[in-house]
């Protein structure tokens, strides 16, 4: 087909629902739009619209042609973005889905960094804890955890969960910190309950002897991941949580990691997106950013951080003991 621009005019007419509205958007005259559509119909040998003085609607051929043209123009736009990705700033709307726990605890607290790096991307983030069709709902990509169901989506691993034991400083001051897995029996624990199955989460520990799984007799059960974190921050007990979900509270000093030598490797974390010949610059940018974000909260980085936190806690305890001894000596 010689006149490819006529396809863009056709798509705009369909979406604007009138020749005059399309003409205004395209900065053309209504007669120019009409001529472009007539030329396109002539080249195709098919009628695309039923036209009258009061209405404009697609024929069956027009509906089928519009669906294909819309895909072609989207592919063309994404191919252009992908080609210029290294030279241009990604821009436009990016529609992303994530679980509530990951979105609230890991994504949102770090979005300032994303906006500073990609100020021209308009992020539309949807929290969703049940599976859905990305294509049907119009999402560009989604963050998913654990084992993935077979689908037509492309999946890219961006990290994994590192499960850490943590508690609030106020709890540790009252109850002390456990040093062995068996010590947890004498501590108050808070556990996550799967909302769909009602089953408590089984705690996992990596030890020199291998992986150890423990069914914790928790003092408190909560079916929301963020609420588990908040309960621990309130000093209600010890939790085991993915490091990426607890990272914000840990960074603020609201939680401290205990027993860092038992940090375990948890579920994989993925970005999934529809199969396309060209990945848009917006999605590429988001994949790069989330990969960096979750690498910071995965092994071995979080093990190093946990060890540093443990050493800092020991130094604080020694300092407090020395100060207490000094005051006792003066008294």
ABEGO torsion letter per residue (X at the ends): XABAAAAAAAAAAAAAGBAAAAAAAAGBBAAAAAAAAAAAAAAAGBBABBBBAABBBBBAAAAAAAAAAAAAAAAAAAAAAAAAAAABBBBEBBBBBBBAAAAAAAAAAAAAAAAAABAABBBBBBBBABBBBAAAAGBABBBBBEBBBBBABBBBBAEBBBBBBBBBAAAAAAAEBBABAAAAAABBBBBBBBAAAGBBBBBBBBBAAEBBBBBBBBABBBABAAAAAAAAAAGAEBBBBBAAAAAAAAAAGABBBBGAAABBBBBBBBBBBBBBABBBAAAAAAAAAAAAAAAAABOAAAAAAAAAAAAAAAAAAAAAAAAAAAAAAAX
